[in-house]
Amino acid sequence: MDLAAPVEEVKGIGPKTAEVLRKANILTLRDLVYHLPRDYENFQQAQNISSLKPGNVVIKAKVESISTRRMRRSLAITEATLRDSTGAIKAIWFNQSYRAKQFDQEKDYYFSGEMALKYGRYQITNPSAILASDFDTASTAKIQPIYPARGTVKSQDFKKFIKTISNNIALIPDMIPNFPGRADALFDVHFPETIEQARTGREYLAVEELFSLLLAAKLNREENQKLRTSPIKGNMDDFKTFIEKLPFKLTNAQRRATWEIIQDMENDVPMNRLLQGDVGSGKTMVAALSAFMAKSAGFQTALMAPTEVLATQHAESLSKLFGNQLSVALLTGSTKHKDELKKHIKNGDVDLVVGTHALITDDTEFAKLGLAIIDEQHRFGVMQRQKLLSKAHTMPHLLSMTATPIPRSLQLTIFGDLSVSILDELPAGRQPITTKIVSPNSTKQMWDAIEKELVAKHQVYYICKKIDDKGASELSNVKKESQKIAHQFPNYNVAYLHGRMKPSEKDEIMTLFANGEIDILVSTTVVEVGVNVPNATVMVIADADQYGLSQLHQLRGRVGRGSDASFCYLINSNSDAPTRRLREIERSQDGFYLAEVDLKLRGPGELYGSLQHGALDLRIATITDTKLVHRADLLVKDFLEKGFNMIEYKELKDSVQKYQRLTTLN
């Protein structure tokens, strides 16, 4: 089986379907067979309706009645009463009108779905359905995979495609030398006879994935040690004097991180250090001290930020901090007299250039770039980072910064070739943020508290999951909530912000909010990483149970940046008991602890995807499973000790090189 063959070779995948899959980055047969089930329906474990409890359920029942009603142009609701010998329960499907004609009321069906309390009654939402008699003829397996949908290609479509090529899966060769069983593992994951069989298959594939990651980290470490650059050795007396004159005291964590960076820059091996710290932990100050040392040694520094608003704020605060000791310039798309500024940069008249993507345009040249700093590094692609590094005549030292706390278990594995500095202390004067879980049926007390903050001239963030009310989801959306809030608070300025707006529009809204001209900002998570607004004291997150812990913590970190007490309200999407992640964030403000919990609850794929925009693409492995990491590490050591030539294993080579591109300097 040629895993590199295009998906169009699979029967049933025509040009239109192939285009949908292409947009989902499923281009080849390998992509298809590695599109693994996200869950399984176990029709061996059907329950009586009378014994059901909230959660995933499977029942065997008849359809007593069924009907469809159209709520609005884009939403049709099909509702049925399912009954067995012990009782009845409602089932509801959104935009699945065909269900009304699907069932024979004389026959039994297996239904599988999520049972929950909705609007005062229990119901099963969007359950799948299989004719029970199919099991008697053995034409349907009792363990059914559920695949993640991609656009218009649904779980049932993936099930059909993979079944079409099932005979070819046995021909898939092993990817790792001395680690047989890949074909069996893939077959067991797609066509398990038991849940345990599926779990064992996933474990094999997870080890395979971890192997590529760990091998890439080891190879990167070896390659990075071969690179050479100009050492940066500044004047320590001037540096100490500058620190002594600061209007505040550095935290111990800031001092430790700065010292680690200074030591790195004094070497002729290029620094590749990740500075990670919780929101408000003082990363920008550490970056400033690093730039001071670079200037002291005669080198320029470039600091690249993801948005114009953030770059402007950095430039203003750094100019104020340095005064006439270090020249700071701002270079963005809207900078006036750009040509003149770029001449000064090229001539070496500017010590620290803060900017956006404008820093990496072809006509931006530096006289002696020695230090490159990337703020919120996960917002930039690998090529953008490489373009910035190429601005130096010799490889510059690189400092990447992130406000997303990365679990220590991930640091050891993913960032094995990176040096990591951690800011785990908050500067003096920062008050803890009072966090409360709110039921959607009990919001009056929250709104009363918000009104008090508005009267005190403070500002409010209100976060929604969706932009508008398109689709069947009942989740809150920016446009509707902003209208409601504007009606509720007619004497205050309410504005909204979302990802579909033009960059210039988003920057304008954030600038107005930062200047205090907007009182309540209703937004999607585009504000997760943004400017510093000390006057914002309230963060409201609607449908908070729909977010991961790390993202909730990042959003909460938008407030509490001034000297005033701040509050975060987490509104549950329903009246059920709060989830574990909401209880955890209510009781803890330690970003590193919450990141570890989030990793265990959600797995690394989504967490790291949020850090690197999918560059790592961990689809299967769970980094917290130390046993699997250990197995993969032993395989890597065996691979290196026995001197296997990766050129002979093309697929392995491609996989390893993908991970190498994540952190390599050259």
N, C-alpha and C positions, 0 to 999 in steps of 0.2 A: 504494500500500500504506500503510495507516494504522498506523504503528509504535506508536501509543498504544492500539491495540485489545487487548483482553484475550486471553490465551493460549487461553482456552476456544473461540475462533473457529477454532482449528486442528483439523482433522479428527484424531480419535484422542485428543484431550485432553478427558477427562471431568472431572466434579467432583472425584473422588479424586486424579487426577493433577495437576489444577490446584492443589489444596490443598498437595500435596508441593512443587510448583514455587513456590507462594507463600511457603512457609517458606524456600525457597532464594533468595527475592527475585527470582524470575523471574515477573513479573506481566503483562508486555505482549509484543507481537511483537518490539519492539525488544530487550527483555531476552533473548528467545529467539534472535534472529539474532546477537546479540553474545555468546552463549554459545559461544565459539569452541573448536575442537579443541585439546586440550592436546598432541597428538602425531599422527603419521600412521603407518599401516602401509603399507610399500612392497612390494607383492607382485611387483614387477618384479625384485626383487633376492634371490630365493631362493637359499640356499646348500646345499651338500651337508652331510649330517650329520657326515661325517668331518672337515670343515674348520671346524666351529663353534668359536667362542671365546666366553667369558663376556660377557654383555651382551644387548642386544636382538637377536634373531635371527628370520629368516624361513626356513622350510624347506618343501619340497614332499614329502609322505610319505603312506604308508598307515598305518592304525591296525591294528597286528598283534594287539593284545589290549587289553581295557579292562574295568575292574571298579570297583565302589564299595563302600567300607566305612564304617561309622558309628563314629566314635571316641567320641562322647558325644552327648547329646541335641541339642546345637546345632552339631555339626560332622560333616559328611560329606566324605570324601575320595575323589575319583575319580582313578584312576591308569591311564595307558595307556602302551603301548610303541609308539613311532612309528618306522617303518623306511623307508629309501630304499635305493637300490642300493649305497650306500657304508657303511651302518651303521645303528645304532638308538640311540634316546635315550628316556628316560622323560619323560612329561608328567604334571602333577598339577594338579587343579582342586579348590578348596575350595568346598563348598556349591553345587556345580553338578551335581547327580545326573543331570540330563537328558542330560549328555554321554555317559553309558553307552549310550544308545539313539540317539544322533545320527548315528553314523558307519556307512557301508557299507564293510566291510573290503576290498572289491574296488576301491574308488575312491580317487583321490588327492585330498588336501586341502592347502591352504596353512595353515600354523600360524605364528603370530607371537606372541612373548612374550619374557620375560626368562629367560635361561639363567644358572644359577649353581650353585656347588657347595653342596649341602645334604646334611648327614649322610653325608659321604664319597663322594657321587656327584653327577654333573651331571644336572640336570633343568631342564625348562622349566615355569615356574609360571604357571597361569591363562592359557594361550595362547588367542588367538582362533582361529577356524577358518572357512575358506571353501572350498566345493567348487571344486576346480581347474578343472573343466569349464565353470564359469560364465564364466571369462575367454574361452573359445573362442566363446561366444555373445555376448560383449560386453555382458552384462546387468549386470556388476559392474565398477566402475572399479578400476583397478590401484593407485590411491592411496586408501586408506581412512582417513577421519578417526576419531580416538579422542576422545570428548568426556568431560569430567569428569562423573562420576555425581553426582546430587543425590538423596539419600535412596533411595527405591525406583526412581527414574527413572535407568536405566542409559544407557551410551553408545549402545547400539543404539536405544533409544527416542528419544534426541535426534536421531540420524541419520534416523530415520523422520519425525519431526515437521518437521525442517528440509527434508527432501526434499519433503514435502507442500506446503510454501510456496515451493519453489525458483523457480517461475515468477514469483512476486511480488517476489522480491528485485531483479529488474531495474527495478522501479518505485520503488525507494527513492531519495528525492531526496538530493542532496549536502547536507551540514550546514554546510560552510564556504564562503563566497563565494570565487570564483576558485581553487577547489581541487576540480576535477572527478574522478570516478572511484570514488566511494564504493560504488555498487552492484556494479561490477566487482570491487572489492577483496573485498567480502563473499562474492561468488560464488566467487572464486578461493580463498578460505580454506576454504569449506565443500566445494567440489567441484573440487579442483585436478587437473589432468592431470599435473603434475610437482611435485616438492617445491619447486623454485625459484618456481613460480607461487604456491604457498601462502605462501612467504616474502615475496614482493613485496606480496601482498595484506595481510599482517600489518603490513608497514612503513607502508602507507598508513593503516591504522586506528590504528597507534601514533602517527603524526604528528597525526592527527585528535584523539586523546586528549590528547596533549601540548599542542596548540593551546588546548584548553579550560582546561587547567591553567595555562599561562603567561598567558593572557588574564585569568584570574581573579586571579592574583597581581598583575598590573599594575593592574587596576581596584581591588583591595583597597588597594594602596599609595596610590593617589590618594584614596580615600575616607578612609583612616586619617589622612591629613595634614590633613583638614578638621576632625577632632574636636578638642575643647579640654577641658582639665582643670585642676585646681589644681596649680601647681608645688610640689614638695617640696624645700625648701632647708633642710637641717639645719645644726647647729653643727659645723663641721669640727674645731674645737679639741677639743670633747668626743669626737668620733669618733676622732681620732688618739690621744687619751689612752686610750680604751677598747681600741684595737688594741694599744697598747704594753703594756697590762696582761694581755693574753691569755697563758695558760700555754704557748702554742706559737707557732711562727712561721708566718704565712700563706705559701702557695706563691706564686710569681710569677703563676701562672694565676689564683689566687683574688683577688690584688690587682688584676689587670687587669680581671677580670669585675666586681668590685665597683665599680671606678671607672667602667666603662661604664654600670652600672646607676644610679649616683649622677648621672652627667651626664644620662641619660635622664629621671630623675625631676625634675630641675630645669627641664625644659621644660614648656610648657603643652599640648604634644601628648602624649596618653597613651602611656606606654611600652607596647610589645608585644614583650617580649624573651623568647627561649628560652635558658635556661641548660642546657647539656648537658655532662655529664661522666661519665667512666667510674665504675663502682662504686667507692665509697670515695674519690672525688676531692675531697670537701669542699663539695658543693653546699649542704648545710644551713647551713654556716658563712657562705657568701655570702648566703643568704637572711636569716640572722640579722643580718648587718651592714646589709642593706637595711632591715630592720624597725627597727633602731636609728636610722637616719637619718630614717625616717618619724616615729618617736616624737619625735625631737629637733625636728622641724618642727611637732609638734602633731597628727599623724595616727595613726590606728589601722591595724593590719595584720591581715589574715586569711590563715592558711595552711591550705589544704585538702589532706588526705591521703586515699588510697583506702581504708585500713583503720583500724579502731579501734586495733589493736595499734601500727601505725606512727605514728598520730597521738599516742598516749600516749607512745611513745618520744621523738618530737619534742618534746612539751611538757615532759617531764622533763629532757631534755638542755638545752633552751633556758632553762628556769627556773634550772637550775644555772649556765649560762653567764652570764646577766644579773644574777642575784642580785636586789638591790632597785633596780637601775637601770631596769628595765623590767618591768611586770607582765604575766605570762603566764597564760592560762587555757586549760583543755581543755574542748571542747564536743563530745560524741559522743552516740550514742543511749543509752548507759548512764550518762551523767553524772548524778550525784545533784544535787538542788536546781537543776535546769535553769532554772526560772522566775526564781530569784533571780540566777543568773549572767547570764541574758539582760538583766535590768534593769541590771546593772553595765555590760554591753557597750553597751547603749543610752544609758547616762548618760556613757559615755566613761571609765569607771574602769579599763578593761582596755586595755592598749596592743597586745598581740599575742594573738589568739585562734587557737588551733590546734584543728582539728576535722575531722570527716568530713562526710557529707552533712547532718549536723545544722546546719551553717553556713548552709545555703540554705533552711531551712524558713521559712515565711511569717512566723512570729513572732520570727525572729532579726533584730534591727535594730542598726545601728551608729550611733554619734554622728558620727564623722568618718572613715570608711574611705577611706584614701588609697592603700593598696597591697594588691593581691590576689596571693597566691602559690599556685600549684597544683603540688603535688608529684606526680611520676609522672603528668603531664598526659594521657598517652594512655589512662589508666584512667577518664577522665571524658568524658562526651559533651559536645557543643557546647552543648546546652541547660543542662546543669549549670554549665558555665563562665559562661554568660550570666546565670544566676540569681545567682551569686556577685557578678559585676560590678554587678548591679542593686542591690546592698545599699548602694552609695555614693550620696550625693546628687548628685555629679557623677562622670563616668567616672573610675574609679581607674586607677592604673598597674598593669599586669599583668606578672608574672614567672612564666613556666611553666618547670618543671624536668623533665628526663628523664635517666634513667641509661642509656638506650639510645643508644650513639654513632651519630649520623646521618652517613652519608657526606657529605663536602663537596660531591660532585657533586649530591647530593639537596638540600642546603641552598640552593644557588643557584637551583634550579628550583622546588621545592615551597615553600620558605620565603622566596621572593623578597620578600615584604612583611613579613617578620619580621626583627628584629635578633637576631643569634645570638652568644652568648658561650660559649666553649669552655674547659672545665677539662681540660687534657691533661697534668696532672702529678699524681702521688700525694703526699700528705703524707709528711714524713720518718718513718721507722720502719716503713713498710709493706713487708713482705717479698714477693718474687715467689712465686707459687703454682706448685709443682712439678706439672706436668701429664704424665700418662702414658696411652698407648693400651694397652688390655688386651684380649687375645683371650678369647672366652668359654670356651675350653678351657684357659686358663692363668691362673686367678684366685687360686691359692693364695698367691702372694707378696703380692698386694693385700690379701687378708684378714688375713695375718700382720701387715702394716703397720697395718691398721685396728685390730687388737687392741692393738698397742702404743700407739696414740693413745687408745684407750678406757682402758687401764691408767693413762695419764697424765692421766685425768679430762677428756679432750677429748670433743667431740661430733661426730656424723656425720650428713650428709644422704645419702639414697639415693634417686635420682630414677628413676621408671618412666614409660613412655609411656602405659600404660593403667591404669584403675582396677581392673578385674576381668578374668576370662578369658572374657567373653562375646564371641562372634564367632569368626572363623577365624584371627585373627592369632596368631602365635607370639611376639609381643613380650611383654616382662616386664610384670607388673601389680602394683599397689600391695598388694592384699590377699594375694596368694600370696607375694610377696617378703617382706612383713613377717612372715608366719608362718615362712618359712625362716630369716630372720635372727634372729627371736626364739628359734628352736630352736638356732641356731648360737651365740648369745650369751645363754644363759639367765640370766646374772648381771647383765644390763643392761636398762634400760627401753627398750622399742621401741614406737613408736606410728606410726600412719599418718595421712595428710592428703590430701584430694582435693577437687576442685571441686564434687562433689555434696553435700558436707556443708553444714549450715546455717552461715551466717556466724558465729554465736555459737560453734559447735563448732570452726570453724577458728581463731577468735581464741583460744579456750581452749587448743588444742593449741600454737599458736605462742607463747603466753604461757608455758606450761609448758616448752617447748623453750628459750625465751629465758632462763628462770630456772634452767636447768640440770637440770630434773627429768626430762627425756627425754634419753636418751643417743644413740639412733639414730632419726632421723625419716625414714620411708619416705613419699615424696610424689610427686605429679605435679608439673607445672611451676608450680603455684599459689604455690610459694615463690620463683619467679623474681624477683619484686619483693617484698621483705619487710623484716622488722626486722633490726637489727644484732645479731648473736650472735658476739661476739669469741671465745668459747670453742669455736666450731665450726671444726675444722681439716681436715675431710675432706669432699669432695664426690664421690660416686660417681654416674655417669650411665649407666644401662643402656640398651642399644640407641642409643648416642650418635650413630651414623651416620644416625639417623632425624631428627636435629634440624638446624636451620640454625646457621651459625656465630655469629651475633649472640645467639641464644638460649643456645647452649652457653656463650658468654662471660658472659652475664648470670647463668646458673646457677653458674658457677665463682666469680663475684664474691660469692656468699653466704658463702664462707670467705675466710681471709686477712685478717680484719678486726682481729685482735689482734697481739700481738708474737711469737706462736709461729709456727713454720714450718707451712705448710698444703699440702694435696695435693688434686689433682683426678684421678680415674680415669675414663677414657672407655672403657666396655666396648662393643666392636663387637657387632653383632647376629649376626654369623657369623664364620667363620674366614678370610674373604677378606682380601685386602690392604686396609689402611685407606684410606678415601676422602681426597680432597684436603683437605676441610674439617677432618677430624680431624688430618691432618698439620699444617695451618696453625695450628690452635689449640694443638697440642702445642708448637709452636716460638715462638709469639708471644703476648704479653699486652697488646698495643696494641689497644684496643677499636676505635679509628677505622680502623686498618689492616684489622682483621678485618671491620668493617662494609663496607668497600669490596670486599673479596674476596667477602663474602656476597652483596652486590648483584650482582656479576658472575655468581656461580654460580646464584643463585635468582631474580633479577629483583626489581623494586621492589614488586610487588603484595603479596607476603607480608611483606616487610620493613616496608612502610609500614602494612600492615594491622595488624601487631603494635604499631605506634606509635599508630595512631589508630582501632583497632577498625573498620577498613574504611571510614572516612570518606572517604578519598581514592579507594579503589576502583580503583586502577590495574590494569586487567586485561590490558593488551596492551603498553604502552610499557615500554621499558628505558631508564632515565635515563642509564645509562652510555654509551649510543650517542649520542655528541656530534653526529654527523651528523644524526640525526633531530631532536634537540633544536634544532639550528641551523635546520633546515627549518621546524620549527614556529614558532620565534622570528621568522623572516622573514615568515611568514604573519600572525602577530600584528601586526607592525609595519605590514604592508600594510593589514590590517583597520582599524587605528586611524588611519593616515594618510589613507585614503580615506573615513573617516567613515561606515562601514557602520552602520546602525541595527540593533542586536541584537533589537529588538522584532519585526522582520520575520523573524527566524529563531528560532522558538519552541524548537526542540529544542536549538539551540546555547545559547540563553539559559538553559534549564533545566540544561544540563550545566555551564555556567560558574558559575551560582549555587550549584550543589552544591559546587564547589570553593571558592567565595568564603566559604561558611559555615564552612569549616575554620578560618580564622585571623582573620576579621574581628572587630573589637572592638565594633561597634555592633549 
